[in-house]
């Protein structure tokens, strides 16, 4: 039987490092292997640069490496993912950033639940979405 798949947008990754209770259990299930966890390179880039801006390059490096060495699968940007994300961005250009288009494309491609802090991703109703509140 296939495990549940959780697709993590950038916001929940920040919540994890802030030790927020909303995300602890979900990422704990990924880290224990109970569910599959995914993000993509576009979101990793967003996570890195936003962490670097707020907390410095050293913290960004440590957190980036921590995610890469976890059980989280990070999807490379390939032609298939790019076509799906590009199509989504074209249709929803005023509502989706490019990184958002990529993470929604991952959720569509893998049939998983998108975990996000961005209410716009819930509003567009393209994939099953779990919205986390920013404390």
C-alpha positions, 0 to 999 in steps of 0.5 A, spaced: 500 500 500 502 506 498 504 511 503 501 518 504 504 523 500 505 530 503 508 536 499 511 541 503 511 549 501 517 553 503 512 556 509 512 549 513 519 548 512 520 555 516 515 553 521 519 546 522 525 550 524 521 555 529 519 548 532 512 550 531 507 544 533 503 545 527 508 542 523 512 538 528 508 532 527 507 532 520 515 532 519 516 527 524 512 522 520 516 523 514 522 523 518 520 516 521 518 514 514 510 513 516 509 518 510 513 520 504 515 527 504 517 532 498 519 539 496 522 541 490 529 545 488 525 551 487 522 551 494 529 549 496 532 555 493 526 560 496 528 557 503 535 558 502 535 565 500 529 567 505 533 564 511 540 567 508 536 574 508 533 573 515 538 569 519 545 569 515 548 565 510 551 560 515 544 558 518 541 558 511 547 553 510 546 549 516 538 548 515 539 547 507 543 541 509 539 539 514 533 538 510 537 535 504 540 529 509 533 528 512 528 523 509 525 529 505 525 527 498 527 533 493 524 533 486 529 536 481 526 541 476 525 537 469 522 538 463 515 534 465 515 538 472 517 545 468 511 544 463 506 543 469 508 549 473 509 553 467 502 551 465 499 553 472 503 559 472 500 561 465 493 560 467 494 563 474 499 568 473 496 573 478 495 568 484 502 564 483 509 565 484 513 561 480 516 557 486 508 556 488 507 554 481 512 548 482 510 546 488 503 545 486 505 542 480 509 537 484 503 536 488 499 534 482 504 530 479 505 526 485 497 526 488 499 528 494 497 533 499 500 540 499 502 543 506 502 550 506 502 557 510 499 561 503 492 561 503 492 563 496 494 556 494 488 553 498 483 558 494 485 556 487 483 549 489 488 545 484 490 540 489 488 537 496 491 542 501 492 543 508 493 550 510 497 552 516 497 558 520 503 563 521 503 564 529 
